[in-house]
């Protein structure tokens, strides 16, 4: 069994000896927070290169003992606590040795939870896909209600920085990954949502049950509302099986007409039948929250994101008008169904953030006729269901990246008549070839959709760099078409 988080002391105080495993963005924030608490901090960074050297140079003057290179288990002899970065896998020898020695292992989220100011509420979001969008929508709704609110966690800003901000924020919209949840033991948030569950990060967790168990930790100890997706029974099962505070409720969201205790859609309206209606009721104990047209983009999976955000906001007491205003003020992050250009009647759309089959399926479902650009690092994923479900929408497919053969094989099994172009290039300039090939397969009215269903790090530094490369190649194609 992989090691999990230990409980340990409430907070490491002056003189406590803490090892910080990994000095990336969250690791550096953790180290600074621990030093402010008076702890003796040893930072370990295994990766070499300029970024690691820069982190070490920035932290040493603050009093941090930094070791760059392989992490020896001998370091645990003088350690009371380990705080690990989410990139370190549970089977890492140092983390296993810590568990065997009885040394508690926390993640950054666990430390932040223990450091949060009195009275600060956390509304937490996890799921295989849609986490960042939902978290940012929720933060907009909270701010529109007049609350001192912020978005934090896996969405960008480390939580240990946000909980130490002055003046203290009243409420946080917190995005949590399965990695972060794995190392969180005492988390017991105001309300939480699991948006969806599909196989992902199996290379990190080892198996699907372990991945789902990590996601389900978000519901432990919930105080007010466990929000689940009525279209995804696994999310409801996690909510129903969780040990929660007395009086905590199960709240469903979905794209159909809501039952009592749910949020959903009636005609073109987002409607709440879970919380008491006010003057804006629409009958049958329902409250109108917003119109589908208030959501950008109004694709089905994004409407579901909005409903989940609204459920968490309503659990915190946000009025219907602030839900609507928050959605109207929300601007989608880049690389999420971003329309780039129309070239000779063909739309080009960047959804580079679709880094797994579940996300790619949602992207494909938003368009009627698609030339699909896919491939990269599979992370242990299977593509048969994705191809089987999306085959009728495919005009053609362009494949790139290390594990493109897995998608090609699935296409051969389930969409053998769909034209496939296999791009074998291994440099970042491959996108020009990809875009030209996709344009050659497309017809007016089609959408060329970058929804890779894979991670990006075989060819690009991250999904954003992959999306940028695609957008730049589309720009060059459009310029050439205009000559």
N, C-alpha and C positions, 0 to 999 in steps of 0.2 A: 504493500500500500504506500502511496506517495505521502510524504510528510505534509501536514497541514499546519495551520496557525496555532500557536500556543497563546494562552491568555496572559501570563506574566503580570508584572506590576501595572498599576493604573497608568503611570507615565514614568519614563526614565528620568529621575531627578539628578541633582548635582552628584558627580562622581560615578554615575552609572556607566558601564562600559558597553558600548553599542557598536556593532559592526553593520555598516551599510553596504549591502551587496548590489553593486551597479551604480555608476555615477552619471547616468543620463539625466534628462530633465527632472524627473521625479526624484531620483537619487540625490541630486545636488540640493533640491529643495528640502528633502528629508534631513540631509546632513546639516544644513544651516539651522533648521528648526531644532534639532537635537543639541547643537552647540549652544543655542540660546537658552535651552533648558538646563545647561550646565553639564551635560553628559560628556564623557570622554569618547570621541568618535573615531573609529577606524573605517576608512572607505576603501573598498576593493573594486577595481575596474579591470575586467579581464580583457576587453578589447583594446587593441593598440591603435595608434593613429593620432592625427592632430586633435580630434574632438576630445579624446581621453586625456591627452596631454594638457589641453586647455582647461578642462575641468579640474585636473589635479593642481595646476598652477593657480587657479582661482580660489581653491578651497584651502590649500596649505597655509596661506597667511591668516586664515581665520582660526587656525588651531587644529585642523583636521590632519590626522595621520593617514596618508594615502599610499596604497600599494597598487601598482599597475602590473598586471600579469595574472597567471593562473592563481586561483584562490586555494590556498592550502588549508586543509581542515585543522592544522595545528593552530591556526589563528583563533579557534574557538576556545582554547584553554583559558584565555583572559577576556571572555565575553559574557555579558549577562543577557543580551538580547541581540537578535538579528532583525534588521529591517530590510527586506528584499525588494528590488525593483521587479515590476511585472514580467519583464523579459526573461528572468531566470526561471527555468523550469523546476517543478517540484522534485524531480529526480536528480538535480544537480548534487554532486557529492558533498558540497559544503552544507546545503540545506538538509540533506538526509542525515549528515553527521550531527547537525544541530538538533534535529528531532530525536536522534538516538541518545544524545547527551542530555536531553531535557532542557535545552536552551530554547526559549520561545522564539518563534519566527512570525513577524508581522509584515504586512504590506504597508505602503504609504497611506492607503485609505484607513486602515486600522489605527495608525498613529494619528491621523487627522481627526478621526471620530473621537478619540480620547482627548484631543486638544481643543475641540470645538468650544466656543463660548457658551455660557449658560443661556438656554432658551432658543438657541438657533435650531431651526427645523430643516431637515433634509428630505427632499422629495427625489427618490432615486429611480433611475431608468436603466434597464438592461434588455438584452435580446440579441438575436443573431444579427439583425439588420434594423436600421432606422433609429439607433440610439442617439446619435448626435443631433439629427434633425428634431427628434422629439424633445430632447433636452433643451435645445435652443428655443423651440416654440414655447415650451413651458416657462422658460425664463422670461420671455416676452410677455406672456400672460400675467405672470407674477408682478413684473414691473408695471404693466398697464393698470394693475389694481392698486398701485401706490406702495407696494411692499418694497423694502430694501432687499433686493434680490440679486443673485448672480448665478452664472453657470460655471460648473467646475468638474473636476475629475478627468475621465478619459476624453472629455471634450476639449481639453487644452491646458488650462491653468491647473497646476498641482493643488490638491486640496489642502495640503499643509500650509500653503501660502494664503489661500482664501480664508481659512478659518482664523488666521492671525491678523487679518486686515482690520484696520481702524478707520472709521467706526465699524463695529461688527455688523455683518449682514444679518437680516432677520430670517431669511430663508434661502436655501440653495437648491437649484436644480442640478442634480448630480448624475452624470453618466458613469456607469460602472461596467467594466469588461469582466469576462469570466476569470481572467488572470487576477484582477484586483479582488474580486469576490472570493477567490480561493483562499487568499491570505487575510480574510477579515472574519473575526470571531465574535466580537461583541457588538457589531453593527446592528442597530434596531431603529430604523428610520421612521419618520412620521407616516409616509406612504410610499409605495413602490409599485413599479410596473415591469412586467416581463412582456415585451412586445410580440415576440415570436421565438420559435426554437427550430433550428435545423442544424445538421452536422456542420461543424466548423471548428477550427483549431484542434483537431483531433491529434495532430502531431505534438501538441503541448499537453493536452489532458490525457491522452492515451486511449480513450474510448468515449463513445457518446454518453453513456450514463454518468461518467465523471464530469463531462462538460455540462450536462443538464443539472447535476447536483450543485455545481459551482454557481450556475445561474440562479438556482432556487434559493441560495443563501440570502438573496436580496429581500426575501419575504420574512426571514426570521425576526421575530420580535416587532413586526410592524405595528404601529400604534393606531392608525386610523383606517387605511384602505390598501388592500392588495388588488391591483389592477391587472386583469388578464385579457387575452384576446379570444373572443368567442369563436373565432374561426380556427383556433389552434388549441386543441384539447390538452396538449402537454402543458401549456401555460396555466390553464385552469387547474390541472392536477397539482402543479407546484404550489399554486395559491391555496388550494383546499388542504393540502397536506402540511402546510407550514405551521409552526408553533408561533402564534401571534399574541399580541396583548388582548386582554378581554375587551370585547366590544368592537374590535377591528372588523371591517366589512370586506366582502368580495365584490368588486365592481368590474363588470364586463364592458368591453367596447367592441364594436364591429360595424360592418358596412351595411347591415340590414336594419329593419325597423327594430328599435330597442325594446326589450322587455323591461319590466320593473327591475331596478338595480343595474341597469345598463345605460351606456351612451351609444347612439347609433345615428342612422340617417332616415329621415322622413322626407320623401321627394328630394329637394335639393338643399335640405337644412340639416345641420348638426344639432342633435337633440339629446337632452339629458333627462333620463328617467331614473336616475340613481339618487339625486339630491333634491331636497324640497324645492318646488318651483316658486318663483317670485312673481312680480308683476308681468314678467316677460313669458309667462307660460303659454303653451300652445295646445292645452287640453290634455286630458287623461294623465294628469300628474307629470307633464313633460314641460321642459324649459328649452326654448330656442336659444342656441348658443351662437351660431354663425351660419353663413351660407357656404356651400362647397366652393363657390366662386371666390371666397375670401382666402382660399388656400393656394399657395404657389409652390410647385405646380399641383393641379388638382387630380393627379394620377391616383388610382385606388390605394396604393400602398402609402402614399403621402397623406391621403385623407385619414387612413387608419392611424398614422403617426399623430395627426392633429387631434383625433378623438382620444388617444391615450394621454396626450399632454393635457387635454381639457379635463379628463377624469382626475388626474393628479391635482390640477389647479382647483377644481371644484372641491376636492377633498380638503384642500387648505382654506376653503371659503372664498375663493375668487368669484366675483359676480359674473354673470353671463356677458355683460357688456365688455368687461376686461378680457374675457376669452376671445371675443370677436376682435377687439382692438389689437390684441397680441398677435393674432393670426394675420391681420391686415398689415401689421408692421414687420412681419417676419420676412427676412431675405434669405433664401436658401444659400448654404455654403457652396463653394465651387465644387465641380466634379460630381454633382448629384442631379442627374437628368438635365444638365445645362444645354440649352439649345445654342449651338455655335454659329451656324450659317445655313443658308439654303443655296445650293449650287446646282443650277440647271434643273430645278424642280425637286431636288433631293435634300432632305433635312439631315444635318449632322448633329448628333447629340452625344455629349460626354457624360457618362456615368461611370467614370473610373473607380468611384468608391464602391461599386458592386464587386466586391472582392471574394464572393463565394457564390455557389449555385443558387441559394435562396434569394439573394439580392438580385442576381441576374435574371431570375424568373420574374420578379416583380417588374424589372425594367422592360423585359420583352413583352410582358402583358400590357404595357402602356401604349403599344403601337401595333398597327394592323399588318404592316408589311416591312420586314426588317432585313437589312444586311448587317449581320452580327459580327462584331470584332471581339474576339475572345482569346483567352490563354494567358499563361504566366505560371505562377507557383500554385499547385493544386492544394497544398496543405492537407493532403489525405482525403480530399473530397471525391465524391462519385458524381458523374454528370449524366447518368442515364435518365433519371426522372426529369431533369432540366430540359434535355433535348427532346424527350418524348412529349412533354407538355407544350414546348414551344415550337415544335416542328412545323405546324401549320402556318406560322407567322414568318417563316424564314424564306427570304428571296435568295439569300446566299450567305456564306460564312467566310470570314478571313481569320486565320489562326496565327498567333505568334506566341513566343515564349517557350520556356523549358518543357512544360508539361502539356503542350498543345496536343500531343498525340493522344492523350486520354480523351479529350473532347472530340478529336477526329474519329476515334474508335466508336464513341457513343453516337456520333452522327451517322457513321456507317451502319450501325445497328438500327437506328430509329428514324433516320431521315436520309436514306441512301440516295434520293433523287435531288437533294439540295446541293448546288455547286459549292465546292470548298476550295479556297486558295490557301495554301500552306506557305507561310513566310518564315524562312529559316534564319534570317538575320539575327545577330546576337549583339548589335550595338544600338545605342539610343536613337540613331538616325533611321532605324527601321520603320518608324511611323510614316514617313513619306511613301514608302513602298506599300505599307498597309492601307493608307488612305486612297492611293491611286487604285489599288486592287478593289477596294470596296466600292469606289465610284464606278468602276467598270462593271460591277455586278448589279448596281442599283438602276432603277427606272424612276421616272418622275412620279412623285407621290410616295416613294419609299423613304425610310429613315435608316441612315447608317448609324448604328448604335454601338459605341464603345461601352460594353458591360462585361468585363473580362471573366467574371466568375472565378477569378484567381487573384492571388497577391501579386505584387509588382516587382519584388526585389531581385528577380533574376536579371532584368534589364534596366530597371529604374530604381532610384533611391526610395521612392514611395509612390503611393497611388496618385498623389498630386502631381508629381513629376511626369508620370505616365499620361495623366490627363492633359497637362500643359503641352507635352510633345504632340499629342493627338490634335489639340486645338491649333497649334502652330502649323502642323502639316495641313489641316483643313484650310487655314488662312492662305497658305501658299497655293493650294489647289484652287481656291476661289479667285485669287489674283490671276492665275494662269487662265482660268475659264473666262475671265473678263477681258482678255486681250483681243 
